[in-house]
Structure formats: structure tokens, C-alpha cells
């Protein structure tokens, strides 16, 4: 299986999971998890980086 940043297979589908930055005390140990709604690795390889880029953009704005 290919290594994908923050993307893993849970059960039958791929999900993207990322820990929230520790900049705020209420974020400590919290995660954001988004289902990529696919069973196919090739689709997860495309969707994972898109979700990761969008998350990074949102965090930079906050």
C-alpha cells in the first residue's frame, strides 16, 4: 500500500485524519476526521492531498 499523508484505510473506506494544532488549549489531543468515501486506493491518492491542502489553508487563516 502506498504511503499517503494523513490518509488511512478504516474498515472498508479511506479516511483523512489530522490532529488539530496545539495553539489553543481546547484543541489539545483533538482530531479532524473526514471520510473520503472511497474503497479505491487510486481515488484516495487524489482526494487525500486535496483535503490536506484545504485543511492547511484553513489553519493558516485562523
N, C-alpha and C positions, 0 to 999 in steps of 0.2 A: 504494500500500500504506500502511496506517495505521502510525503510529509506536507501537511497544509497548516499554515499558521492559524491557530485558534479554531480549527475545524476538526471535528472528530465524528465518528460514527457512534450513535447511541441507539441501540436496538436496530431498527430496520432503516433509519434515515440518518442523514448527516445533519449536524448542528454546528453552529458557530457559537463559541463561548469565550467570554473575555472578562477578566477581573476589572472592576472599576478602579480608577486611580485613587491613591490613598490621600489625596489633597484635602478631603473633607472627612471629619470623624465619623459621620454616619455611613460612609462608603466602605469602611474597613471590613474586608472579608466578603464583600458583596460581588455578585456576578451578573452579567447580562447574557442571556442565552436566547438565540434565535434559531428556529428550525429552518433549514434550507429546503425542506420539503422535497427531498430527492433521495433516491436509493442509489443513484449512479455517481461514481467517483468523478467521471469527466464533467458532470454538471456541477458538482461540489467544488471542483478545481476552478471553475469560472465564477461561481457565486461567492465563495469564501473571501477572496481578495476584494470583491466589490463591497461586501458588508464590512470588512475590516477597514477599508478606505473611508467609507461613510462614517463609521464609528470614530475614527481618528479625526476627521473633520469636525464632528460634533464636539468632541472633547477639547479641541483647540479653541473652539468658540466659547466654551463655558468658562 
